[in-house]
Amino acid sequence: FFLHFSGHGTQITSAMRNQNEPDGLDEAIVPCDYDESGLITDDTIFRHCARALPSGARLTALMDCCHSGSLMDLPFCATVSDSTFISYSPSTTNMCAGDVVMISGC
């Protein structure tokens, strides 16, 4: 599967009260029907796009919006700077059976 979003991103106070967000903020995308339907948070994106994947399924997500670095709340985060690998560390306790890679553009 392939998921792509280019648009506005934001942060809001975490509904989980810091249980899954070290900074206490959820990342969210702002869809075009925001006025009627509201924001789509990282918790929702993880639940419907990553955790829902069965074993053996693959998802590549490309997120081009502000605050997109942890937009899917994936369990690991790789950091690269100037084409040099810096770190690969656990970022949340969220786990999924499928293989998910997210590329953040901002």
C-alpha positions in Angstrom: 0.0 0.0 0.0 1.1 3.6 -0.5 -0.2 6.6 1.5 0.6 10.2 0.5 -0.4 13.5 2.1 0.7 17.0 1.1 -0.9 19.8 3.0 -1.1 21.4 6.4 0.1 19.8 9.6 -0.3 20.9 13.2 0.1 19.9 16.8 -2.6 19.7 19.5 -2.6 18.8 23.1 -2.5 15.0 23.4 -5.9 13.3 24.2 -3.9 10.5 26.0 -2.5 13.0 28.5 1.3 12.3 27.8 0.9 8.5 27.9 2.2 8.2 24.3 3.6 11.6 23.5 6.8 12.7 25.4 6.1 16.3 24.6 2.3 16.0 25.4 1.3 17.0 21.8 -0.3 14.9 19.1 0.6 15.6 15.5 -2.3 16.0 13.1 -3.1 16.7 9.5 -5.6 19.3 8.4 -7.8 17.8 5.7 -9.8 19.9 3.3 -13.0 19.2 5.1 -11.5 20.2 8.5 -14.4 22.6 9.2 -16.9 19.7 9.1 -14.8 16.7 10.2 -11.9 18.1 12.3 -8.3 17.1 12.4 -6.9 13.6 11.8 -4.4 12.9 14.6 -1.4 10.6 14.6 -3.2 8.2 16.9 -6.0 7.8 14.3 -3.5 7.4 11.4 -1.6 4.8 13.3 -4.8 2.9 14.3 -6.3 2.8 10.8 -3.2 2.7 8.6 -0.5 0.9 10.5 -1.9 -1.3 13.3 -4.7 -2.5 10.9 -2.1 -4.0 8.6 -1.9 -7.8 8.7 1.5 -9.7 8.9 3.2 -9.6 5.6 1.5 -6.5 4.3 3.6 -3.4 3.5 2.8 0.3 3.7 5.0 3.1 2.5 3.8 6.6 3.6 5.0 9.9 2.3 4.0 12.8 4.5 4.7 16.3 3.3 3.4 18.6 6.0 4.6 20.5 9.1 5.1 18.3 12.2 5.2 15.1 10.1 8.3 13.5 11.7 6.2 11.4 14.1 2.9 11.7 12.3 2.2 8.0 12.3 3.4 7.2 15.9 5.5 4.4 14.6 7.6 2.4 17.1 11.0 3.4 15.8 12.6 6.6 14.4 15.7 6.8 12.2 17.4 10.2 12.0 19.6 11.2 9.1 21.5 14.4 8.6 23.6 15.4 5.5 23.2 11.8 4.2 24.7 10.4 7.4 22.8 8.0 9.6 22.6 9.4 13.1 20.4 7.2 15.2 17.7 4.5 15.2 15.7 4.3 18.4 12.4 3.4 19.9 10.0 6.3 19.8 6.7 4.8 21.1 5.4 1.5 22.3 3.0 1.2 19.3 3.6 -2.0 17.4 2.0 -3.4 14.2 2.2 -6.7 12.4 2.8 -5.2 9.0 5.9 -3.6 7.6 5.5 0.2 7.7 8.0 2.9 6.4 7.2 6.6 6.6 9.2 9.3 4.9 8.7 12.7 6.3 9.2 15.8 4.1 9.1 18.5 6.7 
